[in-house]
Amino acid sequence: MLDILFRDDHLIAVNKPSGLLVHRSAIDRHETRFALQLVRDQIGQRVYPVHRLDKPTSGVLLFALNSEVARRLGEQFSAQQIHKRYLAIVRGYAPEQGLIDHALSEELDKMTDRRAQQNKPAQPAVTEYRRLAIVELPVCVERYPQTRYSLVDAFPKTGRKHQIRRHMKHIAHPIIGDAKHGKGVHNRFFKTEFDCHRLLLACVEMRFKHPVTQEDIRLQAHPGHDFVGICERFGWEV
């Protein structure tokens, strides 16, 4: 069963674990478990996805309980009125804070998207971030005798595919565990040294106005015991 963060007559939010798809995808045909179906079966009614969360990313996943609420929430997401906070562990000492304003071309999957051959212009993409903690380990992972990592908060202002992962790579601080946009040598180090087999990115908070009651809603999710365990080893408080 998934951890339910919020539920009323209109919405339900759960804490999606890393490695779980939101819904069925032709790219992962072998998968048999999906968040949408798990939530539906858990509460005994149909649910409507209103945003996406990458398979390897954990955290707040919001569903509507009817199509009209789904439409209203979709409008809020499109208007960038829903505020999300992510926690990530990245390579190196990230700057104390910053704004990444770097347009991203659409990532399309040739297996599932017939538009994959089209050349679309890059779309605006903006992410704010702040560094929360740093650590230096006396281990040579690349070419230096020490290795450095940072814990960062990331606040995406737009909703492009893999935005935070691509933006952190853009500023040379890729997220640990990112098989597509990260550094394999650091991913392997975390697997062997810390038994970490996941992307260290979690959506830990979401704030928005309830589309029906107009209440201010704040959802918070635990980043996962594996994530927190690494932070504790580094002496970081989460």
C-alpha positions in Angstrom: 0.0 0.0 0.0 1.1 3.5 -0.8 1.4 6.2 1.9 -1.5 8.5 1.6 -0.6 12.1 2.3 -4.0 13.8 1.7 -7.5 12.7 0.8 -10.9 14.4 0.6 -13.9 14.1 -1.7 -11.9 15.7 -4.6 -8.2 14.8 -4.3 -5.8 12.2 -3.1 -2.0 12.5 -2.8 0.4 9.7 -2.1 4.1 9.4 -1.5 5.4 7.6 -4.6 8.5 5.4 -4.0 11.5 5.6 -6.3 11.2 3.0 -9.2 7.4 3.0 -9.5 5.8 4.2 -12.7 2.9 6.6 -12.5 1.0 4.7 -15.3 1.6 2.0 -17.9 4.3 2.8 -20.5 5.4 1.0 -23.6 9.0 1.8 -22.6 8.7 -0.4 -19.5 6.5 -3.2 -20.8 7.8 -5.6 -18.2 6.4 -3.5 -15.4 3.2 -4.7 -13.7 2.9 -2.2 -10.9 1.8 1.4 -11.5 0.9 4.1 -9.0 -2.4 4.9 -10.7 -3.6 1.4 -10.4 -2.3 0.9 -6.9 -4.1 4.1 -5.7 -7.3 3.1 -7.5 -7.3 -0.4 -6.0 -6.3 1.0 -2.5 -9.3 3.4 -2.3 -11.7 1.5 -4.5 -12.4 4.2 -7.1 -11.1 5.7 -10.3 -8.3 8.4 -10.0 -7.1 10.9 -12.6 -3.4 11.8 -12.9 -2.8 15.5 -13.1 1.0 15.7 -13.3 4.0 13.3 -13.8 6.8 12.2 -11.6 9.7 10.4 -13.2 9.9 6.6 -12.4 13.2 7.0 -10.5 12.0 10.1 -8.6 10.1 9.7 -5.3 7.7 12.0 -3.5 4.4 13.8 -3.7 2.1 12.5 -6.4 -1.3 14.1 -6.8 -4.5 12.6 -8.3 -8.0 14.1 -8.9 -11.0 12.0 -8.1 -13.1 13.3 -11.0 -12.5 14.7 -14.4 -13.6 18.2 -13.6 -11.2 18.6 -10.7 -8.5 17.1 -12.9 -9.2 19.8 -15.5 -8.9 22.5 -12.9 -5.7 21.2 -11.4 -4.3 20.8 -14.9 -4.9 24.5 -15.5 -3.1 25.3 -12.2 -0.1 23.3 -13.3 -0.1 24.9 -16.8 -0.3 28.4 -15.2 2.6 27.5 -12.9 0.5 28.1 -9.8 1.5 24.9 -8.1 4.7 25.2 -6.1 7.0 22.2 -5.7 10.1 21.6 -3.6 12.6 18.8 -4.4 15.5 17.5 -2.4 18.5 16.2 -4.2 22.1 15.0 -3.6 24.4 16.2 -6.3 28.1 15.9 -7.2 30.5 18.6 -6.1 30.0 21.8 -4.0 27.0 23.5 -5.6 26.7 27.3 -5.3 24.9 28.5 -2.2 21.9 29.5 -4.3 21.1 30.2 -7.9 18.6 30.5 -10.7 19.0 28.2 -13.7 17.3 29.8 -16.7 18.1 27.3 -19.5 15.7 26.4 -22.3 15.3 22.6 -22.8 14.4 20.8 -26.0 11.6 18.3 -25.6 12.8 14.8 -24.8 10.8 12.4 -26.9 10.9 8.6 -26.9 11.0 7.0 -30.4 9.3 3.9 -29.1 6.2 5.7 -28.0 6.1 9.1 -29.7 5.6 9.6 -33.4 6.8 13.2 -33.1 10.3 12.0 -32.1 11.7 12.9 -35.6 10.4 16.5 -35.4 12.8 19.2 -34.5 11.0 21.4 -32.0 12.5 24.6 -30.6 13.7 24.5 -27.0 11.1 25.5 -24.4 11.8 28.0 -21.6 12.8 26.2 -18.3 13.6 27.8 -15.0 14.7 26.2 -11.7 15.7 27.9 -8.5 17.9 26.1 -6.0 19.7 26.5 -2.8 22.5 24.5 -1.1 21.6 23.0 2.3 24.7 21.1 3.2 28.1 19.8 1.9 30.4 17.0 2.6 34.0 16.0 1.5 34.9 12.4 1.5 38.6 11.2 1.6 37.9 9.0 -1.4 39.2 9.3 -5.0 36.2 8.7 -7.2 37.5 10.7 -10.2 40.8 12.4 -10.5 41.0 14.1 -7.1 42.0 12.5 -3.8 38.8 13.9 -2.2 35.2 13.8 -3.4 32.6 16.4 -2.7 28.8 16.3 -2.6 26.0 18.7 -1.8 22.4 18.5 -0.5 20.2 21.0 -2.4 16.6 22.2 -2.5 15.3 22.7 -6.0 12.2 24.7 -7.0 11.1 24.2 -10.6 9.2 27.2 -12.0 8.3 25.3 -15.2 7.5 21.7 -15.8 9.7 20.3 -18.5 10.5 16.6 -18.7 13.5 15.7 -16.5 13.9 19.5 -15.8 15.7 19.4 -12.5 17.9 16.5 -13.6 18.9 18.3 -16.8 19.4 21.6 -15.2 21.7 20.3 -12.5 23.7 18.6 -15.2 23.8 21.9 -17.0 25.6 23.6 -14.1 28.0 20.6 -13.7 26.3 19.3 -10.5 24.5 16.2 -11.7 22.2 14.3 -9.4 23.5 11.1 -7.9 21.9 8.0 -9.3 20.8 9.6 -12.5 21.6 7.0 -15.2 20.7 9.2 -18.1 22.0 12.7 -17.1 24.4 11.9 -14.3 28.0 10.5 -13.9 28.3 6.8 -13.9 31.4 6.7 -11.8 29.6 8.5 -8.9 26.5 6.4 -9.3 28.6 3.2 -9.0 30.4 4.6 -6.0 27.1 5.2 -4.2 25.9 1.7 -5.1 29.0 -0.1 -3.8 29.8 2.2 -0.8 26.3 3.0 0.4 24.1 0.3 -1.2 22.2 3.1 -3.0 20.4 2.0 -6.1 18.1 4.9 -6.7 18.0 8.4 -8.1 18.6 10.8 -5.1 15.8 13.2 -6.1 12.5 13.5 -4.2 9.6 15.8 -4.4 9.2 16.6 -0.7 6.6 19.4 -0.8 3.8 20.7 -2.9 1.7 23.8 -2.3 -1.4 24.9 -4.2 -4.9 26.2 -3.8 -7.6 23.6 -3.6 -9.6 23.7 -6.8 -12.9 23.3 -5.1 -12.7 24.6 -1.5 -10.1 27.3 -2.3 -8.1 26.2 0.8 -4.3 26.5 0.8 -3.0 23.0 0.7 0.5 22.0 1.7 1.6 18.4 1.1 4.9 17.0 2.5 6.5 13.6 1.8 9.4 11.7 3.4 12.2 11.4 0.9 12.7 7.7 1.8 14.7 5.8 4.4 17.5 5.1 1.8 17.8 8.8 1.0 17.8 9.8 4.7 20.2 7.1 5.6 22.8 8.6 3.2 22.2 12.1 4.6 22.7 10.8 8.1 26.0 9.2 7.1 27.1 12.6 5.8 26.0 14.3 9.0 23.2 16.1 7.2 19.8 16.8 8.8 16.8 16.4 6.6 
